[in-house]
């Protein structure tokens, strides 16, 4: 079983806490993207990044200094988004790093796919950006991310945002089990004793809110690492931040966790 998760926009360098355990598997292709970006003007890259002038200038200046094999930070310690804050890898205990290194993979527009301890440098490049000779990063990476996962596991648990999950979903083969976790707030009540049919689950009375979902995804990874969960069914015991598994909304490969609109601690 492998989890797939999204990266975060905000990154930092930390070359002291923990040494990287390796390099990203597609580093040669990352170099291609870096070379492509270096050929572009500041205004062209600002259009790719879709950011403010200040952020664009900082990111553009960093491009010229970027060395993909120097001053590296383990990926899990480099990303600073909400999901990673709730995952809290800096305080992992014995065995938790081993677990995530084996079972968690980060999807990245720049690196393609990462293991938690792969050494990375700060970058700015989201998956939906049009930033390669192929025209888009979806076309640039193609089947390669799914094929890498398929060589490692026959079960993927999706904890990624839609823009990243689609990199894997569009190539799924029947041999691969693909479980998606949804973290939402219940907007209505299901009829007592009624279990939703597959067609009905597309219209769940559950709204997934971005910030809370990111928090829950991070907590889910931490929960799995703490409990050494090796099969998706073990995730049903997740009860953090006010969420709990809801059988009536879930299916074989759709796990829905709900909290009330006012419930749960952030």
C-alpha positions as semicolon CSV with decimal commas, in nm:
position;residue;x (nm);y (nm);z (nm)
1;X;0,000;0,000;0,000
2;X;0,128;0,344;-0,099
3;X;-0,019;0,683;-0,014
4;X;0,003;0,961;-0,271
5;X;0,007;1,318;-0,141
6;X;0,051;1,665;-0,286
7;X;0,352;1,892;-0,237
8;X;0,326;2,242;-0,087
9;X;0,403;2,579;-0,245
10;X;0,605;2,705;0,050
11;X;0,942;2,536;0,104
12;X;1,250;2,579;0,319
13;X;1,608;2,458;0,334
14;X;1,714;2,245;0,631
15;X;2,049;2,077;0,583
16;X;2,106;2,011;0,953
17;X;1,811;1,817;1,099
18;X;1,832;1,502;0,888
19;X;2,042;1,395;0,592
20;X;1,863;1,292;0,271
21;X;1,857;0,920;0,202
22;X;1,875;0,949;-0,176
23;X;1,796;1,151;-0,486
24;X;1,465;1,177;-0,673
25;X;1,419;0,897;-0,922
26;X;1,344;1,129;-1,215
27;X;1,621;1,382;-1,149
28;X;1,736;1,384;-1,513
29;X;1,389;1,495;-1,619
30;X;1,385;1,756;-1,345
31;X;1,706;1,894;-1,495
32;X;1,522;1,922;-1,828
33;X;1,255;2,137;-1,664
34;X;1,515;2,349;-1,490
35;X;1,699;2,407;-1,818
36;X;1,369;2,500;-1,987
37;X;1,283;2,754;-1,718
38;X;1,629;2,912;-1,730
39;X;1,578;2,991;-2,099
40;X;1,265;3,193;-2,024
41;X;1,246;3,561;-1,935
42;X;1,122;3,684;-1,599
43;X;0,791;3,792;-1,751
44;X;0,745;3,454;-1,918
45;X;0,808;3,270;-1,593
46;X;0,579;3,504;-1,400
47;X;0,302;3,395;-1,639
48;X;0,386;3,031;-1,568
49;X;0,397;3,082;-1,193
50;X;0,090;3,309;-1,177
51;X;0,226;3,501;-0,881
52;X;0,314;3,853;-0,768
53;X;0,609;4,049;-0,904
54;X;0,800;4,004;-0,578
55;X;0,754;3,627;-0,563
56;X;0,837;3,595;-0,933
57;X;1,160;3,791;-0,892
58;X;1,265;3,577;-0,595
59;X;1,187;3,253;-0,776
60;X;1,358;3,369;-1,095
61;X;1,674;3,469;-0,909
62;X;1,676;3,129;-0,737
63;X;1,665;2,949;-1,075
64;X;2,015;3,065;-1,163
65;X;2,155;2,936;-0,834
66;X;1,971;2,605;-0,823
67;X;2,190;2,294;-0,812
68;X;1,992;1,972;-0,798
69;X;2,256;1,777;-0,607
70;X;2,373;2,037;-0,357
71;X;2,234;2,179;-0,030
72;X;1,954;1,925;-0,020
73;X;1,671;1,889;0,232
74;X;1,462;1,572;0,281
75;X;1,133;1,635;0,100
76;X;0,917;1,585;0,410
77;X;1,116;1,851;0,596
78;X;1,130;2,092;0,303
79;X;0,758;2,137;0,239
80;X;0,586;2,375;0,483
81;X;0,219;2,358;0,387
82;X;-0,070;2,282;0,621
83;X;-0,068;1,911;0,541
84;X;0,298;1,885;0,639
85;X;0,248;2,089;0,955
86;X;-0,014;1,840;1,075
87;X;0,200;1,547;0,965
88;X;0,479;1,693;1,184
89;X;0,770;1,487;1,045
90;X;1,023;1,685;1,253
91;X;0,900;1,497;1,560
92;X;0,858;1,151;1,409
93;X;0,951;0,877;1,654
94;X;1,142;0,554;1,594
95;X;1,011;0,362;1,298
96;X;0,789;0,637;1,161
97;X;1,048;0,758;0,911
98;X;1,095;0,400;0,793
99;X;0,720;0,365;0,748
100;X;0,668;0,681;0,543
101;X;0,980;0,616;0,334
102;X;0,830;0,283;0,232
103;X;0,463;0,378;0,201
104;X;0,430;0,750;0,111
105;X;0,500;0,915;-0,224
106;X;0,477;1,287;-0,304
107;X;0,361;1,391;-0,651
108;X;0,547;1,698;-0,778
109;X;0,533;1,912;-1,090
110;X;0,910;1,967;-1,071
111;X;1,037;1,629;-0,948
112;X;0,759;1,400;-1,070
113;X;0,752;1,169;-0,771
114;X;0,939;1,180;-0,441
115;X;1,007;0,960;-0,144
116;X;0,995;1,142;0,191
117;X;1,372;1,130;0,239
118;X;1,470;1,224;-0,116
119;X;1,689;1,534;-0,119
120;X;1,525;1,837;-0,281
121;X;1,583;2,208;-0,329
122;X;1,317;2,482;-0,301
123;X;1,131;2,538;-0,628
124;X;0,812;2,693;-0,758
125;X;0,625;2,485;-1,015
126;X;0,272;2,351;-0,980
127;X;0,150;2,052;-1,176
128;X;-0,112;2,244;-1,376
129;X;0,147;2,491;-1,508
130;X;0,232;2,496;-1,878
131;X;0,603;2,465;-1,827
132;X;0,776;2,225;-2,062
133;X;0,850;2,158;-2,426
134;X;0,553;1,922;-2,414
135;X;0,326;2,218;-2,337
136;X;0,201;2,100;-1,999
137;X;0,346;1,913;-1,706
138;X;0,069;1,655;-1,735
139;X;0,195;1,574;-2,084
140;X;0,559;1,597;-1,975
141;X;0,521;1,338;-1,699
142;X;0,263;1,126;-1,882
143;X;0,236;0,768;-1,751
144;X;0,568;0,776;-1,572
145;X;0,433;0,857;-1,224
146;X;0,174;0,582;-1,235
147;X;0,422;0,332;-1,376
148;X;0,664;0,406;-1,094
149;X;0,389;0,341;-0,838
150;X;0,268;0,028;-1,015
151;X;0,618;-0,119;-0,995
152;X;0,612;-0,074;-0,616
153;X;0,257;-0,157;-0,507
154;X;-0,082;-0,293;-0,611
155;X;-0,277;-0,055;-0,385
156;X;-0,275;0,326;-0,388
157;X;-0,445;0,539;-0,122
158;X;-0,521;0,883;-0,262
159;X;-0,460;1,170;-0,019
160;X;-0,366;1,415;-0,295
161;X;-0,553;1,717;-0,426
162;X;-0,738;1,675;-0,754
163;X;-0,475;1,851;-0,965
164;X;-0,215;1,594;-0,857
165;X;-0,431;1,283;-0,823
166;X;-0,531;1,304;-1,189
167;X;-0,167;1,233;-1,285
168;X;-0,223;0,884;-1,153
169;X;-0,596;0,829;-1,196
170;X;-0,603;0,868;-1,574
171;X;-0,365;0,574;-1,614
172;X;-0,509;0,330;-1,360
173;X;-0,520;-0,034;-1,464
174;X;-0,763;-0,294;-1,334
175;X;-0,492;-0,469;-1,133
176;X;-0,443;-0,158;-0,918
177;X;-0,666;-0,096;-0,619
178;X;-0,722;0,277;-0,579
179;X;-0,875;0,406;-0,256
180;X;-0,972;0,773;-0,220
181;X;-1,019;0,935;0,121
182;X;-1,263;1,225;0,152
183;X;-1,266;1,453;0,457
184;X;-1,574;1,669;0,476
185;X;-1,847;1,832;0,675
186;X;-2,188;1,675;0,667
187;X;-2,451;1,907;0,521
188;X;-2,748;1,677;0,568
189;X;-2,835;1,340;0,716
190;X;-2,866;1,012;0,533
191;X;-3,184;0,816;0,595
192;X;-3,146;0,583;0,889
193;X;-3,007;0,249;0,782
194;X;-2,966;0,359;0,420
195;X;-2,632;0,280;0,260
196;X;-2,569;0,488;-0,051
197;X;-2,543;0,314;-0,386
198;X;-2,241;0,381;-0,607
199;X;-2,434;0,626;-0,827
200;X;-2,557;0,818;-0,523
201;X;-2,209;0,868;-0,382
202;X;-2,135;1,120;-0,655
203;X;-2,384;1,346;-0,475
204;X;-2,266;1,308;-0,117
205;X;-2,425;1,543;0,137
206;X;-2,068;1,621;0,239
207;X;-1,862;1,930;0,153
208;X;-1,484;1,903;0,156
209;X;-1,320;2,230;0,260
210;X;-0,965;2,291;0,145
211;X;-0,789;2,389;0,467
212;X;-0,958;2,129;0,686
213;X;-0,902;1,857;0,425
214;X;-0,529;1,939;0,414
215;X;-0,511;1,919;0,792
216;X;-0,685;1,581;0,789
217;X;-0,461;1,442;0,515
218;X;-0,156;1,527;0,720
219;X;-0,307;1,371;1,031
220;X;-0,398;1,060;0,830
221;X;-0,036;1,006;0,724
222;X;0,078;1,054;1,082
223;X;-0,193;0,815;1,208
224;X;-0,086;0,550;0,958
225;X;0,282;0,588;1,051
226;X;0,211;0,570;1,425
227;X;0,002;0,255;1,384
228;X;0,206;0,091;1,104
229;X;-0,107;0,045;0,890
230;X;-0,043;-0,189;0,598
231;X;-0,391;-0,219;0,442
232;X;-0,652;0,049;0,361
233;X;-0,910;-0,105;0,593
234;X;-0,699;-0,002;0,891
235;X;-0,756;0,364;0,800
236;X;-1,123;0,335;0,898
237;X;-1,017;0,366;1,262
238;X;-0,896;0,723;1,201
239;X;-1,061;0,959;1,452
240;X;-0,876;1,288;1,467
241;X;-0,969;1,655;1,430
242;X;-1,329;1,554;1,490
243;X;-1,346;1,325;1,184
244;X;-1,474;0,969;1,186
245;X;-1,536;0,711;0,917
246;X;-1,892;0,703;0,784
247;X;-1,995;0,366;0,647
248;X;-2,321;0,492;0,495
249;X;-2,138;0,730;0,260
250;X;-1,842;0,509;0,182
251;X;-1,778;0,231;-0,065
252;X;-1,518;-0,036;-0,127
253;X;-1,268;0,216;-0,258
254;X;-1,415;0,541;-0,127
255;X;-1,358;0,620;0,239
256;X;-1,559;0,916;0,366
257;X;-1,471;1,078;0,698
258;X;-1,708;1,340;0,837
259;X;-1,720;1,594;1,108
260;X;-2,010;1,824;1,191
261;X;-1,991;2,180;1,056
262;X;-1,926;2,302;1,411
263;X;-1,746;1,999;1,544
264;X;-1,384;1,900;1,566
265;X;-1,084;2,085;1,692
266;X;-0,852;2,252;1,444
